[in-house]
Every structure is written in structure tokens, then in C-alpha cells.
Amino acid sequence: MLETVINRRGQLDELIKPKLKNWDPERLAQLDTILLEMGVCEFLYFETIPIKVTINEYIDLAKEYSTQQSGQFVNGILDNLRKELESNNQIHKVAFTRS
């Protein structure tokens, strides 16, 4: 995950920055930016991780380790990005089946 986020940071940031219309990227909590990059990375490059799991994990991490408003902020941005990526057919997930 770390390697993928680092290698794809420019692409991830290009997707995230337009969603921050009313937010100055330099004023965001650095951890929130990292969590958003990791969440989008999971959407795009980790086919076996369900979207709901990704969003819930990053909301919980933001609530636990970032600012008081970070959970709602991360939720809103990731959900907005999910909708856009799905409508552009950019998210490709593999169905998990139990044996």
C-alpha cells in the first residue's frame, strides 16, 4: 500500500484536489490528506477490498487520529470520489466468495 501511494501520489492528488473546492489543501490536516490518498489508492488498485470497508476504515482512522471534524470530512470526500470513479468506470472490484 505504501509503495503504491508513493508511486501514484501525483495521480491520486489530481483526483482529490478538485473535491476540495472550499478547502485550502495547505490548511488540511496532513493526516487527512494521507488518509484520502490511501482510500483512493484502495479504490483504484486493491481489487479485493470492498468499497464500504475502505470508507469505513478511513473514517474510523480519521476519527481516532486526526481532528474532531476529520471523520465527516474524510467520509464526504471519499464518498464523492467513489461516486465519480464509479460513474467513470474506474473502480474494478473482484467479488469475494466464501468457500
C-alpha positions as CSV (number, residue, x, y, z in Angstrom):
1,M,0.0,0.0,0.0
2,L,2.7,2.5,1.0
3,E,4.7,1.9,-2.2
4,T,1.5,2.3,-4.3
5,V,0.5,5.5,-2.6
6,I,4.1,6.9,-3.1
7,N,4.4,5.8,-6.7
8,R,0.9,7.1,-7.6
9,R,0.8,10.3,-5.4
10,G,0.5,12.7,-8.3
11,Q,-2.4,10.8,-9.9
12,L,-4.1,10.5,-6.5
13,D,-3.7,14.1,-5.7
14,E,-5.2,15.1,-9.2
15,L,-8.3,13.2,-8.3
16,I,-8.5,14.5,-4.7
17,K,-7.7,18.3,-5.2
18,P,-10.9,19.1,-7.3
19,K,-13.0,17.7,-4.5
20,L,-11.5,20.2,-2.0
21,K,-13.3,23.2,-3.5
22,N,-13.8,25.1,-0.3
23,W,-10.7,23.8,1.4
24,D,-7.2,25.2,1.0
25,P,-5.1,22.0,0.6
26,E,-2.3,23.6,2.6
27,R,-4.7,24.0,5.6
28,L,-5.9,20.4,5.6
29,A,-4.7,18.2,8.4
30,Q,-1.7,16.3,6.9
31,L,-3.1,13.1,8.2
32,D,-6.5,13.7,6.4
33,T,-4.6,14.2,3.1
34,I,-2.7,10.9,3.7
35,L,-5.9,9.0,4.6
36,L,-7.6,10.4,1.4
37,E,-4.7,9.3,-0.7
38,M,-4.7,5.8,0.9
39,G,-8.5,5.5,0.4
40,V,-8.4,6.4,-3.2
41,C,-5.5,4.1,-3.7
42,E,-7.6,1.2,-2.3
43,F,-10.5,2.1,-4.6
44,L,-8.3,2.0,-7.7
45,Y,-5.6,-0.6,-7.0
46,F,-6.8,-3.1,-4.4
47,E,-9.5,-5.1,-6.2
48,T,-10.3,-7.4,-3.3
49,I,-11.0,-4.6,-0.7
50,P,-14.7,-3.7,-0.8
51,I,-15.5,0.0,-1.1
52,K,-17.6,0.1,2.0
53,V,-14.7,-1.4,4.0
54,T,-12.3,1.2,2.7
55,I,-14.6,4.1,3.5
56,N,-15.4,2.8,7.0
57,E,-11.8,2.1,7.8
58,Y,-10.6,5.6,6.8
59,I,-13.5,7.3,8.7
60,D,-12.5,5.4,11.8
61,L,-8.8,6.2,11.4
62,A,-9.6,9.9,10.9
63,K,-11.9,10.0,14.0
64,E,-9.3,8.3,16.1
65,Y,-6.1,10.0,15.0
66,S,-6.9,13.3,13.4
67,T,-9.1,16.3,14.2
68,Q,-12.6,16.4,15.6
69,Q,-14.2,17.1,12.1
70,S,-11.9,14.7,10.2
71,G,-14.3,11.7,10.2
72,Q,-17.1,13.6,8.5
73,F,-14.6,15.3,6.1
74,V,-12.9,12.1,5.0
75,N,-16.3,10.4,4.7
76,G,-17.6,13.2,2.4
77,I,-14.6,13.4,0.2
78,L,-14.2,9.6,-0.2
79,D,-17.9,9.1,-0.9
80,N,-17.8,11.9,-3.5
81,L,-14.7,10.4,-5.1
82,R,-16.3,6.9,-5.1
83,K,-19.3,8.2,-7.0
84,E,-17.1,9.9,-9.6
85,L,-14.8,7.0,-10.1
86,E,-17.7,4.5,-10.3
87,S,-19.6,6.7,-12.9
88,N,-16.4,6.9,-14.9
89,N,-16.0,3.1,-14.6
90,Q,-12.6,3.5,-12.9
91,I,-13.2,1.2,-10.0
92,H,-12.9,-2.5,-10.7
93,K,-13.6,-4.8,-7.7
94,V,-13.5,-8.6,-7.6
95,A,-16.4,-10.2,-5.8
96,F,-15.4,-12.1,-2.7
97,T,-16.8,-15.6,-2.4
98,R,-16.7,-17.8,0.6
99,S,-15.8,-21.4,0.2
